[in-house]
């Protein structure tokens, strides 16, 4: 604690004097090996810590089957509202009824495709380029997020860099089920968003 106090005071003094920060005042930046396998494992560990669950599949075409199994496991009807980016998958063959529209009050499951994700924090970037995507990730109690392993980057800095100059009009960072402890420090799940986030991780496409 004393050492931390010294570091903070040194940083403040250096700022006041416009002098370079001492090396010990600059926290080390965590590094992640650039391989897809390492970043995938790091991302899933962070997502699990954030309260999300996940299913790993080999190819995108397996998404409807994985979603059907997840819905059965949690007692949900084989129905979901999704963004058009996922509409070409064979949902009917998996016994799932789909609709492409903004979510209504009685919709229980929404599905979206994730643009990119940060391995170090488990944060997932959802952009408004996918029609209805933002509302589908917030309003239904259960959010299904389809993420390709090749879209996992080391950290948030790399995530924003991947977007480039074409910043989307709307975007949101998702880190698992909504939670807050604003009222009497009591943790509440689903106060400002879904109570459950399940990631369908496509590993090979």
Rosetta blueprint (number, residue, H / E / L):
1 X L
2 X H
3 X H
4 X H
5 X H
6 X H
7 X H
8 X H
9 X H
10 X H
11 X H
12 X H
13 X H
14 X H
15 X H
16 X H
17 X H
18 X L
19 X L
20 X L
21 X L
22 X L
23 X H
24 X H
25 X H
26 X L
27 X L
28 X L
29 X L
30 X L
31 X L
32 X L
33 X L
34 X L
35 X L
36 X H
37 X H
38 X H
39 X H
40 X H
41 X H
42 X H
43 X H
44 X H
45 X H
46 X H
47 X H
48 X H
49 X H
50 X L
51 X L
52 X L
53 X E
54 X E
55 X E
56 X E
57 X E
58 X L
59 X L
60 X H
61 X H
62 X H
63 X H
64 X H
65 X H
66 X H
67 X H
68 X H
69 X H
70 X H
71 X H
72 X H
73 X H
74 X L
75 X L
76 X L
77 X L
78 X L
79 X E
80 X E
81 X E
82 X E
83 X L
84 X H
85 X H
86 X H
87 X L
88 X L
89 X L
90 X L
91 X L
92 X H
93 X H
94 X H
95 X L
96 X L
97 X E
98 X E
99 X E
100 X L
101 X L
102 X L
103 X L
104 X L
105 X L
106 X L
107 X L
108 X L
109 X E
110 X E
111 X E
112 X E
113 X E
114 X L
115 X L
116 X E
117 X E
118 X E
119 X L
120 X L
121 X L
122 X L
123 X L
124 X E
125 X E
126 X E
127 X E
128 X L
129 X L
130 X L
131 X L
132 X L
133 X H
134 X H
135 X H
136 X H
137 X H
138 X H
139 X L
140 X L
141 X L
142 X E
143 X E
144 X E
145 X E
146 X E
147 X E
148 X E
149 X H
150 X H
151 X H
152 X E
153 X E
154 X L
155 X L
156 X H
157 X H
158 X H
159 X H
160 X H
161 X H
162 X H
163 X H
164 X L
165 X L
166 X L
167 X L
168 X L
169 X L
170 X L
171 X E
172 X E
173 X E
174 X E
175 X L
176 X L
177 X L
178 X L
179 X E
180 X E
181 X L
182 X L
183 X L
184 X L
185 X L
186 X L
187 X L
188 X E
189 X E
190 X L
191 X L
192 X L
193 X L
194 X L
195 X L
196 X E
197 X E
198 X E
199 X E
200 X E
201 X E
202 X E
203 X L
204 X L
205 X L
